Structures are given as C-alpha cells and as structure tokens.
Amino acid sequence: MNDFLVAVGLMAVLEGLLYAAAPSLMRKGIRQMLEASDVWLRTGGIAAMAVGVAVIWAVRGG
C-alpha cells in the first residue's frame, strides 16, 4: 500500500510539473485528446500501461 501511495504522489508531481512548465502545450494536448477517436485513445492507454508494467518489472527485477 505504501508503494501505491508513493506512485500516486509521484504521478501527481509529474503531471503538475507538466502543467506548470508548459500550460499552453498541455492545453493543446487536451484539445487533441478531445478530438481523438476512442480507438486511438484506447490504444494509447494500453501502450502506456504496457510501458509502465515493463518499467516496474525491470526496476523490481521481474
């Protein structure tokens, strides 16, 4: 549970950093996501999850 909370906190820090460093770029990205198809968003989400699992597996010594 501790690792989960650390991961959620780190995710919030990274997302906040993106909004603080490049708000116009984030706004542009959100607009593009709103216009994207469900298939494209689903594929991107699955790819992001796969990369995340691979990173966790590599770090934890899978």
PQR file of N, CA, C, O and H, with PARSE charges and radii, in Angstrom:
ATOM      1  N   MET A   1       0.827  -1.191   0.000 -0.4000 1.5000
ATOM      2  CA  MET A   1       0.000   0.000   0.000 -0.0000 2.0000
ATOM      3  C   MET A   1       0.872   1.255   0.000  0.5500 1.7000
ATOM      4  O   MET A   1       0.537   2.255  -0.635 -0.5500 1.4000
ATOM      5  N   ASN A   2       1.988   1.191   0.715 -0.4000 1.5000
ATOM      6  CA  ASN A   2       2.895   2.327   0.768 -0.0000 2.0000
ATOM      7  C   ASN A   2       3.441   2.654  -0.624  0.5500 1.7000
ATOM      8  O   ASN A   2       3.486   3.820  -1.016 -0.5500 1.4000
ATOM      9  H   ASN A   2       2.261   0.378   1.231  0.4000 1.0000
ATOM     10  N   ASP A   3       3.853   1.629  -1.366 -0.4000 1.5000
ATOM     11  CA  ASP A   3       4.363   1.846  -2.725 -0.0000 2.0000
ATOM     12  C   ASP A   3       3.295   2.455  -3.623  0.5500 1.7000
ATOM     13  O   ASP A   3       3.597   3.307  -4.458 -0.5500 1.4000
ATOM     14  H   ASP A   3       3.816   0.682  -1.048  0.4000 1.0000
ATOM     15  N   PHE A   4       2.063   2.027  -3.456 -0.4000 1.5000
ATOM     16  CA  PHE A   4       0.965   2.563  -4.265 -0.0000 2.0000
ATOM     17  C   PHE A   4       0.794   4.055  -4.016  0.5500 1.7000
ATOM     18  O   PHE A   4       0.648   4.833  -4.959 -0.5500 1.4000
ATOM     19  H   PHE A   4       1.818   1.335  -2.777  0.4000 1.0000
ATOM     20  N   LEU A   5       0.810   4.454  -2.750 -0.4000 1.5000
ATOM     21  CA  LEU A   5       0.645   5.869  -2.417 -0.0000 2.0000
ATOM     22  C   LEU A   5       1.819   6.702  -2.922  0.5500 1.7000
ATOM     23  O   LEU A   5       1.631   7.833  -3.371 -0.5500 1.4000
ATOM     24  H   LEU A   5       0.928   3.822  -1.984  0.4000 1.0000
ATOM     25  N   VAL A   6       3.017   6.154  -2.851 -0.4000 1.5000
ATOM     26  CA  VAL A   6       4.183   6.848  -3.397 -0.0000 2.0000
ATOM     27  C   VAL A   6       4.026   7.020  -4.906  0.5500 1.7000
ATOM     28  O   VAL A   6       4.336   8.083  -5.445 -0.5500 1.4000
ATOM     29  H   VAL A   6       3.170   5.236  -2.487  0.4000 1.0000
ATOM     30  N   ALA A   7       3.547   5.982  -5.588 -0.4000 1.5000
ATOM     31  CA  ALA A   7       3.342   6.059  -7.039 -0.0000 2.0000
ATOM     32  C   ALA A   7       2.295   7.106  -7.398  0.5500 1.7000
ATOM     33  O   ALA A   7       2.479   7.859  -8.355 -0.5500 1.4000
ATOM     34  H   ALA A   7       3.295   5.119  -5.150  0.4000 1.0000
ATOM     35  N   VAL A   8       1.208   7.163  -6.652 -0.4000 1.5000
ATOM     36  CA  VAL A   8       0.163   8.164  -6.905 -0.0000 2.0000
ATOM     37  C   VAL A   8       0.722   9.568  -6.670  0.5500 1.7000
ATOM     38  O   VAL A   8       0.453  10.481  -7.451 -0.5500 1.4000
ATOM     39  H   VAL A   8       1.058   6.551  -5.875  0.4000 1.0000
ATOM     40  N   GLY A   9       1.482   9.738  -5.618 -0.4000 1.5000
ATOM     41  CA  GLY A   9       2.095  11.035  -5.345 -0.0000 2.0000
ATOM     42  C   GLY A   9       3.067  11.456  -6.432  0.5500 1.7000
ATOM     43  O   GLY A   9       3.076  12.614  -6.847 -0.5500 1.4000
ATOM     44  H   GLY A   9       1.701   8.996  -4.984  0.4000 1.0000
ATOM     45  N   LEU A  10       3.877  10.527  -6.891 -0.4000 1.5000
ATOM     46  CA  LEU A  10       4.828  10.821  -7.958 -0.0000 2.0000
ATOM     47  C   LEU A  10       4.107  11.180  -9.248  0.5500 1.7000
ATOM     48  O   LEU A  10       4.531  12.084  -9.969 -0.5500 1.4000
ATOM     49  H   LEU A  10       3.869   9.585  -6.554  0.4000 1.0000
ATOM     50  N   MET A  11       3.023  10.478  -9.540 -0.4000 1.5000
ATOM     51  CA  MET A  11       2.229  10.782 -10.724 -0.0000 2.0000
ATOM     52  C   MET A  11       1.681  12.209 -10.645  0.5500 1.7000
ATOM     53  O   MET A  11       1.702  12.937 -11.637 -0.5500 1.4000
ATOM     54  H   MET A  11       2.678   9.744  -8.955  0.4000 1.0000
ATOM     55  N   ALA A  12       1.193  12.608  -9.477 -0.4000 1.5000
ATOM     56  CA  ALA A  12       0.662  13.965  -9.297 -0.0000 2.0000
ATOM     57  C   ALA A  12       1.764  15.010  -9.455  0.5500 1.7000
ATOM     58  O   ALA A  12       1.536  16.066 -10.045 -0.5500 1.4000
ATOM     59  H   ALA A  12       1.175  12.017  -8.671  0.4000 1.0000
ATOM     60  N   VAL A  13       2.950  14.726  -8.935 -0.4000 1.5000
ATOM     61  CA  VAL A  13       4.074  15.655  -9.075 -0.0000 2.0000
ATOM     62  C   VAL A  13       4.440  15.827 -10.546  0.5500 1.7000
ATOM     63  O   VAL A  13       4.616  16.952 -11.014 -0.5500 1.4000
ATOM     64  H   VAL A  13       3.135  13.868  -8.455  0.4000 1.0000
ATOM     65  N   LEU A  14       4.553  14.725 -11.270 -0.4000 1.5000
ATOM     66  CA  LEU A  14       4.930  14.803 -12.682 -0.0000 2.0000
ATOM     67  C   LEU A  14       3.874  15.515 -13.513  0.5500 1.7000
ATOM     68  O   LEU A  14       4.210  16.321 -14.381 -0.5500 1.4000
ATOM     69  H   LEU A  14       4.410  13.811 -10.890  0.4000 1.0000
ATOM     70  N   GLU A  15       2.616  15.230 -13.263 -0.4000 1.5000
ATOM     71  CA  GLU A  15       1.552  15.900 -14.006 -0.0000 2.0000
ATOM     72  C   GLU A  15       1.525  17.386 -13.673  0.5500 1.7000
ATOM     73  O   GLU A  15       1.372  18.218 -14.567 -0.5500 1.4000
ATOM     74  H   GLU A  15       2.343  14.575 -12.558  0.4000 1.0000
ATOM     75  N   GLY A  16       1.669  17.720 -12.414 -0.4000 1.5000
ATOM     76  CA  GLY A  16       1.709  19.122 -12.023 -0.0000 2.0000
ATOM     77  C   GLY A  16       2.887  19.851 -12.639  0.5500 1.7000
ATOM     78  O   GLY A  16       2.767  21.013 -13.026 -0.5500 1.4000
ATOM     79  H   GLY A  16       1.793  17.043 -11.688  0.4000 1.0000
ATOM     80  N   LEU A  17       4.022  19.181 -12.734 -0.4000 1.5000
ATOM     81  CA  LEU A  17       5.200  19.771 -13.361 -0.0000 2.0000
ATOM     82  C   LEU A  17       4.927  20.112 -14.820  0.5500 1.7000
ATOM     83  O   LEU A  17       5.322  21.174 -15.299 -0.5500 1.4000
ATOM     84  H   LEU A  17       4.120  18.237 -12.419  0.4000 1.0000
ATOM     85  N   LEU A  18       4.250  19.209 -15.523 -0.4000 1.5000
ATOM     86  CA  LEU A  18       3.921  19.472 -16.929 -0.0000 2.0000
ATOM     87  C   LEU A  18       3.016  20.682 -17.071  0.5500 1.7000
ATOM     88  O   LEU A  18       3.240  21.524 -17.941 -0.5500 1.4000
ATOM     89  H   LEU A  18       3.929  18.346 -15.133  0.4000 1.0000
ATOM     90  N   TYR A  19       1.992  20.780 -16.223 -0.4000 1.5000
ATOM     91  CA  TYR A  19       1.079  21.925 -16.284 -0.0000 2.0000
ATOM     92  C   TYR A  19       1.788  23.220 -15.898  0.5500 1.7000
ATOM     93  O   TYR A  19       1.505  24.269 -16.477 -0.5500 1.4000
ATOM     94  H   TYR A  19       1.810  20.096 -15.516  0.4000 1.0000
ATOM     95  N   ALA A  20       2.696  23.168 -14.939 -0.4000 1.5000
ATOM     96  CA  ALA A  20       3.411  24.369 -14.505 -0.0000 2.0000
ATOM     97  C   ALA A  20       4.446  24.812 -15.539  0.5500 1.7000
ATOM     98  O   ALA A  20       4.620  26.009 -15.769 -0.5500 1.4000
ATOM     99  H   ALA A  20       2.926  22.316 -14.469  0.4000 1.0000
ATOM    100  N   ALA A  21       5.123  23.864 -16.153 -0.4000 1.5000
ATOM    101  CA  ALA A  21       6.202  24.190 -17.084 -0.0000 2.0000
ATOM    102  C   ALA A  21       5.699  24.578 -18.472  0.5500 1.7000
ATOM    103  O   ALA A  21       6.297  25.430 -19.128 -0.5500 1.4000
ATOM    104  H   ALA A  21       4.982  22.892 -15.966  0.4000 1.0000
ATOM    105  N   ALA A  22       4.616  23.967 -18.922 -0.4000 1.5000
ATOM    106  CA  ALA A  22       4.145  24.203 -20.292 -0.0000 2.0000
ATOM    107  C   ALA A  22       2.620  24.191 -20.358  0.5500 1.7000
ATOM    108  O   ALA A  22       2.041  23.285 -20.957 -0.5500 1.4000
ATOM    109  H   ALA A  22       4.130  23.274 -18.389  0.4000 1.0000
ATOM    110  N   PRO A  23       1.965  25.172 -19.757 -0.5600 1.5000
ATOM    111  CA  PRO A  23       0.499  25.155 -19.734  0.2800 2.0000
ATOM    112  C   PRO A  23      -0.141  25.213 -21.123  0.5500 1.7000
ATOM    113  O   PRO A  23      -1.156  24.560 -21.362 -0.5500 1.4000
ATOM    114  N   SER A  24       0.442  25.986 -22.034 -0.4000 1.5000
ATOM    115  CA  SER A  24      -0.156  26.070 -23.373 -0.0000 2.0000
ATOM    116  C   SER A  24      -0.006  24.750 -24.122  0.5500 1.7000
ATOM    117  O   SER A  24      -0.904  24.354 -24.865 -0.5500 1.4000
ATOM    118  H   SER A  24       1.267  26.517 -21.840  0.4000 1.0000
ATOM    119  N   LEU A  25       1.111  24.074 -23.932 -0.4000 1.5000
ATOM    120  CA  LEU A  25       1.306  22.769 -24.572 -0.0000 2.0000
ATOM    121  C   LEU A  25       0.333  21.739 -24.009  0.5500 1.7000
ATOM    122  O   LEU A  25      -0.208  20.923 -24.756 -0.5500 1.4000
ATOM    123  H   LEU A  25       1.840  24.396 -23.328  0.4000 1.0000
ATOM    124  N   MET A  26       0.109  21.773 -22.703 -0.4000 1.5000
ATOM    125  CA  MET A  26      -0.847  20.850 -22.093 -0.0000 2.0000
ATOM    126  C   MET A  26      -2.260  21.128 -22.592  0.5500 1.7000
ATOM    127  O   MET A  26      -3.019  20.197 -22.861 -0.5500 1.4000
ATOM    128  H   MET A  26       0.548  22.436 -22.097  0.4000 1.0000
ATOM    129  N   ARG A  27      -2.616  22.404 -22.716 -0.4000 1.5000
ATOM    130  CA  ARG A  27      -3.939  22.777 -23.218 -0.0000 2.0000
ATOM    131  C   ARG A  27      -4.121  22.264 -24.653  0.5500 1.7000
ATOM    132  O   ARG A  27      -5.186  21.760 -25.009 -0.5500 1.4000
ATOM    133  H   ARG A  27      -2.000  23.160 -22.497  0.4000 1.0000
ATOM    134  N   LYS A  28      -3.076  22.398 -25.463 -0.4000 1.5000
ATOM    135  CA  LYS A  28      -3.120  21.904 -26.846 -0.0000 2.0000
ATOM    136  C   LYS A  28      -3.290  20.384 -26.862  0.5500 1.7000
ATOM    137  O   LYS A  28      -4.067  19.852 -27.655 -0.5500 1.4000
ATOM    138  H   LYS A  28      -2.210  22.808 -25.173  0.4000 1.0000
ATOM    139  N   GLY A  29      -2.569  19.695 -25.995 -0.4000 1.5000
ATOM    140  CA  GLY A  29      -2.678  18.242 -25.921 -0.0000 2.0000
ATOM    141  C   GLY A  29      -4.063  17.784 -25.501  0.5500 1.7000
ATOM    142  O   GLY A  29      -4.579  16.794 -26.020 -0.5500 1.4000
ATOM    143  H   GLY A  29      -1.937  20.128 -25.351  0.4000 1.0000
ATOM    144  N   ILE A  30      -4.667  18.500 -24.563 -0.4000 1.5000
ATOM    145  CA  ILE A  30      -6.019  18.151 -24.111 -0.0000 2.0000
ATOM    146  C   ILE A  30      -7.012  18.334 -25.247  0.5500 1.7000
ATOM    147  O   ILE A  30      -7.902  17.506 -25.440 -0.5500 1.4000
ATOM    148  H   ILE A  30      -4.248  19.304 -24.141  0.4000 1.0000
ATOM    149  N   ARG A  31      -6.860  19.429 -26.005 -0.4000 1.5000
ATOM    150  CA  ARG A  31      -7.752  19.646 -27.158 -0.0000 2.0000
ATOM    151  C   ARG A  31      -7.629  18.509 -28.162  0.5500 1.7000
ATOM    152  O   ARG A  31      -8.633  18.034 -28.692 -0.5500 1.4000
ATOM    153  H   ARG A  31      -6.137  20.102 -25.848  0.4000 1.0000
ATOM    154  N   GLN A  32      -6.402  18.073 -28.425 -0.4000 1.5000
ATOM    155  CA  GLN A  32      -6.189  16.979 -29.371 -0.0000 2.0000
ATOM    156  C   GLN A  32      -6.807  15.684 -28.856  0.5500 1.7000
ATOM    157  O   GLN A  32      -7.366  14.912 -29.635 -0.5500 1.4000
ATOM    158  H   GLN A  32      -5.586  18.459 -27.995  0.4000 1.0000
ATOM    159  N   MET A  33      -6.711  15.442 -27.563 -0.4000 1.5000
ATOM    160  CA  MET A  33      -7.301  14.230 -26.998 -0.0000 2.0000
ATOM    161  C   MET A  33      -8.818  14.252 -27.100  0.5500 1.7000
ATOM    162  O   MET A  33      -9.442  13.217 -27.336 -0.5500 1.4000
ATOM    163  H   MET A  33      -6.256  16.069 -26.931  0.4000 1.0000
ATOM    164  N   LEU A  34      -9.419  15.434 -26.921 -0.4000 1.5000
ATOM    165  CA  LEU A  34     -10.873  15.545 -27.031 -0.0000 2.0000
ATOM    166  C   LEU A  34     -11.357  15.236 -28.442  0.5500 1.7000
ATOM    167  O   LEU A  34     -12.477  14.761 -28.626 -0.5500 1.4000
ATOM    168  H   LEU A  34      -8.913  16.275 -26.729  0.4000 1.0000
ATOM    169  N   GLU A  35     -10.517  15.504 -29.436 -0.4000 1.5000
ATOM    170  CA  GLU A  35     -10.885  15.266 -30.826 -0.0000 2.0000
ATOM    171  C   GLU A  35     -10.511  13.868 -31.309  0.5500 1.7000
ATOM    172  O   GLU A  35     -10.946  13.453 -32.383 -0.5500 1.4000
ATOM    173  H   GLU A  35      -9.607  15.890 -29.287  0.4000 1.0000
ATOM    174  N   ALA A  36      -9.719  13.143 -30.542 -0.4000 1.5000
ATOM    175  CA  ALA A  36      -9.246  11.820 -30.956 -0.0000 2.0000
ATOM    176  C   ALA A  36     -10.358  10.786 -30.832  0.5500 1.7000
ATOM    177  O   ALA A  36     -11.281  10.933 -30.032 -0.5500 1.4000
ATOM    178  H   ALA A  36      -9.365  13.481 -29.670  0.4000 1.0000
ATOM    179  N   SER A  37     -10.247   9.745 -31.636 -0.4000 1.5000
ATOM    180  CA  SER A  37     -11.244   8.670 -31.592 -0.0000 2.0000
ATOM    181  C   SER A  37     -11.032   7.800 -30.356  0.5500 1.7000
ATOM    182  O   SER A  37      -9.957   7.793 -29.756 -0.5500 1.4000
ATOM    183  H   SER A  37      -9.497   9.626 -32.287  0.4000 1.0000
ATOM    184  N   ASP A  38     -12.077   7.071 -29.995 -0.4000 1.5000
ATOM    185  CA  ASP A  38     -11.985   6.155 -28.853 -0.0000 2.0000
ATOM    186  C   ASP A  38     -10.922   5.091 -29.088  0.5500 1.7000
ATOM    187  O   ASP A  38     -10.204   4.712 -28.163 -0.5500 1.4000
ATOM    188  H   ASP A  38     -12.950   7.076 -30.483  0.4000 1.0000
ATOM    189  N   VAL A  39     -10.822   4.613 -30.312 -0.4000 1.5000
ATOM    190  CA  VAL A  39      -9.843   3.565 -30.629 -0.0000 2.0000
ATOM    191  C   VAL A  39      -8.424   4.087 -30.400  0.5500 1.7000
ATOM    192  O   VAL A  39      -7.587   3.392 -29.824 -0.5500 1.4000
ATOM    193  H   VAL A  39     -11.406   4.921 -31.064  0.4000 1.0000
ATOM    194  N   TRP A  40      -8.159   5.312 -30.853 -0.4000 1.5000
ATOM    195  CA  TRP A  40      -6.830   5.896 -30.687 -0.0000 2.0000
ATOM    196  C   TRP A  40      -6.502   6.072 -29.211  0.5500 1.7000
ATOM    197  O   TRP A  40      -5.400   5.738 -28.775 -0.5500 1.4000
ATOM    198  H   TRP A  40      -8.839   5.876 -31.321  0.4000 1.0000
ATOM    199  N   LEU A  41      -7.450   6.593 -28.440 -0.4000 1.5000
ATOM    200  CA  LEU A  41      -7.225   6.785 -27.004 -0.0000 2.0000
ATOM    201  C   LEU A  41      -7.031   5.456 -26.284  0.5500 1.7000
ATOM    202  O   LEU A  41      -6.166   5.336 -25.417 -0.5500 1.4000
ATOM    203  H   LEU A  41      -8.346   6.864 -28.795  0.4000 1.0000
ATOM    204  N   ARG A  42      -7.832   4.464 -26.643 -0.4000 1.5000
ATOM    205  CA  ARG A  42      -7.712   3.148 -26.011 -0.0000 2.0000
ATOM    206  C   ARG A  42      -6.348   2.533 -26.328  0.5500 1.7000
ATOM    207  O   ARG A  42      -5.696   1.976 -25.446 -0.5500 1.4000
ATOM    208  H   ARG A  42      -8.535   4.561 -27.348  0.4000 1.0000
ATOM    209  N   THR A  43      -5.922   2.634 -27.583 -0.4000 1.5000
ATOM    210  CA  THR A  43      -4.627   2.090 -27.986 -0.0000 2.0000
ATOM    211  C   THR A  43      -3.490   2.793 -27.244  0.5500 1.7000
ATOM    212  O   THR A  43      -2.554   2.147 -26.771 -0.5500 1.4000
ATOM    213  H   THR A  43      -6.452   3.086 -28.300  0.4000 1.0000
ATOM    214  N   GLY A  44      -3.578   4.108 -27.146 -0.4000 1.5000
ATOM    215  CA  GLY A  44      -2.562   4.856 -26.405 -0.0000 2.0000
ATOM    216  C   GLY A  44      -2.534   4.482 -24.934  0.5500 1.7000
ATOM    217  O   GLY A  44      -1.463   4.375 -24.337 -0.5500 1.4000
ATOM    218  H   GLY A  44      -4.338   4.633 -27.530  0.4000 1.0000
ATOM    219  N   GLY A  45      -3.711   4.281 -24.347 -0.4000 1.5000
ATOM    220  CA  GLY A  45      -3.790   3.875 -22.948 -0.0000 2.0000
ATOM    221  C   GLY A  45      -3.184   2.506 -22.709  0.5500 1.7000
ATOM    222  O   GLY A  45      -2.466   2.296 -21.731 -0.5500 1.4000
ATOM    223  H   GLY A  45      -4.581   4.368 -24.833  0.4000 1.0000
ATOM    224  N   ILE A  46      -3.476   1.578 -23.604 -0.4000 1.5000
ATOM    225  CA  ILE A  46      -2.916   0.226 -23.479 -0.0000 2.0000
ATOM    226  C   ILE A  46      -1.399   0.266 -23.637  0.5500 1.7000
ATOM    227  O   ILE A  46      -0.678  -0.412 -22.905 -0.5500 1.4000
ATOM    228  H   ILE A  46      -4.059   1.749 -24.398  0.4000 1.0000
ATOM    229  N   ALA A  47      -0.916   1.062 -24.594 -0.4000 1.5000
ATOM    230  CA  ALA A  47       0.532   1.185 -24.788 -0.0000 2.0000
ATOM    231  C   ALA A  47       1.194   1.790 -23.550  0.5500 1.7000
ATOM    232  O   ALA A  47       2.254   1.326 -23.128 -0.5500 1.4000
ATOM    233  H   ALA A  47      -1.502   1.613 -25.188  0.4000 1.0000
ATOM    234  N   ALA A  48       0.579   2.818 -22.966 -0.4000 1.5000
ATOM    235  CA  ALA A  48       1.135   3.438 -21.759 -0.0000 2.0000
ATOM    236  C   ALA A  48       1.170   2.447 -20.601  0.5500 1.7000
ATOM    237  O   ALA A  48       2.141   2.404 -19.846 -0.5500 1.4000
ATOM    238  H   ALA A  48      -0.281   3.195 -23.309  0.4000 1.0000
ATOM    239  N   MET A  49       0.110   1.649 -20.461 -0.4000 1.5000
ATOM    240  CA  MET A  49       0.095   0.636 -19.398 -0.0000 2.0000
ATOM    241  C   MET A  49       1.195  -0.389 -19.619  0.5500 1.7000
ATOM    242  O   MET A  49       1.859  -0.797 -18.666 -0.5500 1.4000
ATOM    243  H   MET A  49      -0.679   1.684 -21.074  0.4000 1.0000
ATOM    244  N   ALA A  50       1.398  -0.812 -20.865 -0.4000 1.5000
ATOM    245  CA  ALA A  50       2.430  -1.802 -21.167 -0.0000 2.0000
ATOM    246  C   ALA A  50       3.818  -1.261 -20.831  0.5500 1.7000
ATOM    247  O   ALA A  50       4.644  -1.970 -20.258 -0.5500 1.4000
ATOM    248  H   ALA A  50       0.858  -0.480 -21.639  0.4000 1.0000
ATOM    249  N   VAL A  51       4.066  -0.014 -21.187 -0.4000 1.5000
ATOM    250  CA  VAL A  51       5.357   0.598 -20.860 -0.0000 2.0000
ATOM    251  C   VAL A  51       5.520   0.693 -19.343  0.5500 1.7000
ATOM    252  O   VAL A  51       6.594   0.401 -18.816 -0.5500 1.4000
ATOM    253  H   VAL A  51       3.395   0.562 -21.653  0.4000 1.0000
ATOM    254  N   GLY A  52       4.474   1.093 -18.648 -0.4000 1.5000
ATOM    255  CA  GLY A  52       4.531   1.185 -17.194 -0.0000 2.0000
ATOM    256  C   GLY A  52       4.821  -0.152 -16.537  0.5500 1.7000
ATOM    257  O   GLY A  52       5.644  -0.233 -15.626 -0.5500 1.4000
ATOM    258  H   GLY A  52       3.601   1.330 -19.076  0.4000 1.0000
ATOM    259  N   VAL A  53       4.153  -1.193 -16.991 -0.4000 1.5000
ATOM    260  CA  VAL A  53       4.392  -2.536 -16.447 -0.0000 2.0000
ATOM    261  C   VAL A  53       5.823  -2.972 -16.733  0.5500 1.7000
ATOM    262  O   VAL A  53       6.472  -3.564 -15.870 -0.5500 1.4000
ATOM    263  H   VAL A  53       3.484  -1.127 -17.732  0.4000 1.0000
ATOM    264  N   ALA A  54       6.322  -2.686 -17.931 -0.4000 1.5000
ATOM    265  CA  ALA A  54       7.697  -3.060 -18.281 -0.0000 2.0000
ATOM    266  C   ALA A  54       8.706  -2.336 -17.394  0.5500 1.7000
ATOM    267  O   ALA A  54       9.690  -2.933 -16.955 -0.5500 1.4000
ATOM    268  H   ALA A  54       5.795  -2.206 -18.632  0.4000 1.0000
ATOM    269  N   VAL A  55       8.468  -1.066 -17.132 -0.4000 1.5000
ATOM    270  CA  VAL A  55       9.378  -0.306 -16.264 -0.0000 2.0000
ATOM    271  C   VAL A  55       9.354  -0.869 -14.849  0.5500 1.7000
ATOM    272  O   VAL A  55      10.406  -1.070 -14.242 -0.5500 1.4000
ATOM    273  H   VAL A  55       7.669  -0.581 -17.488  0.4000 1.0000
ATOM    274  N   ILE A  56       8.169  -1.122 -14.325 -0.4000 1.5000
ATOM    275  CA  ILE A  56       8.055  -1.690 -12.976 -0.0000 2.0000
ATOM    276  C   ILE A  56       8.731  -3.051 -12.916  0.5500 1.7000
ATOM    277  O   ILE A  56       9.453  -3.349 -11.964 -0.5500 1.4000
ATOM    278  H   ILE A  56       7.315  -0.959 -14.818  0.4000 1.0000
ATOM    279  N   TRP A  57       8.501  -3.868 -13.918 -0.4000 1.5000
ATOM    280  CA  TRP A  57       9.102  -5.203 -13.963 -0.0000 2.0000
ATOM    281  C   TRP A  57      10.627  -5.102 -13.988  0.5500 1.7000
ATOM    282  O   TRP A  57      11.317  -5.848 -13.292 -0.5500 1.4000
ATOM    283  H   TRP A  57       7.914  -3.627 -14.691  0.4000 1.0000
ATOM    284  N   ALA A  58      11.150  -4.167 -14.799 -0.4000 1.5000
ATOM    285  CA  ALA A  58      12.602  -4.010 -14.901 -0.0000 2.0000
ATOM    286  C   ALA A  58      13.198  -3.498 -13.588  0.5500 1.7000
ATOM    287  O   ALA A  58      14.259  -3.960 -13.167 -0.5500 1.4000
ATOM    288  H   ALA A  58      10.590  -3.561 -15.364  0.4000 1.0000
ATOM    289  N   VAL A  59      12.525  -2.553 -12.945 -0.4000 1.5000
ATOM    290  CA  VAL A  59      13.045  -1.971 -11.708 -0.0000 2.0000
ATOM    291  C   VAL A  59      12.960  -2.962 -10.554  0.5500 1.7000
ATOM    292  O   VAL A  59      13.883  -3.061  -9.745 -0.5500 1.4000
ATOM    293  H   VAL A  59      11.663  -2.177 -13.286  0.4000 1.0000
ATOM    294  N   ARG A  60      11.869  -3.686 -10.481 -0.4000 1.5000
ATOM    295  CA  ARG A  60      11.663  -4.637  -9.378 -0.0000 2.0000
ATOM    296  C   ARG A  60      12.387  -5.955  -9.601  0.5500 1.7000
ATOM    297  O   ARG A  60      12.390  -6.812  -8.717 -0.5500 1.4000
ATOM    298  H   ARG A  60      11.119  -3.607 -11.138  0.4000 1.0000
ATOM    299  N   GLY A  61      12.995  -6.131 -10.755 -0.4000 1.5000
ATOM    300  CA  GLY A  61      13.780  -7.330 -11.008 -0.0000 2.0000
ATOM    301  C   GLY A  61      12.970  -8.519 -11.463  0.5500 1.7000
ATOM    302  O   GLY A  61      13.385  -9.665 -11.294 -0.5500 1.4000
ATOM    303  H   GLY A  61      12.992  -5.435 -11.473  0.4000 1.0000
ATOM    304  N   GLY A  62      11.804  -8.245 -12.045 -0.4000 1.5000
ATOM    305  CA  GLY A  62      10.848  -9.180 -12.585 -0.0000 2.0000
ATOM    306  C   GLY A  62      11.234 -10.567 -12.655  0.5500 1.7000
ATOM    307  O   GLY A  62      10.453 -11.404 -13.108 -0.5500 1.4000
ATOM    308  H   GLY A  62      11.467  -7.313 -12.182  0.4000 1.0000
TER
END
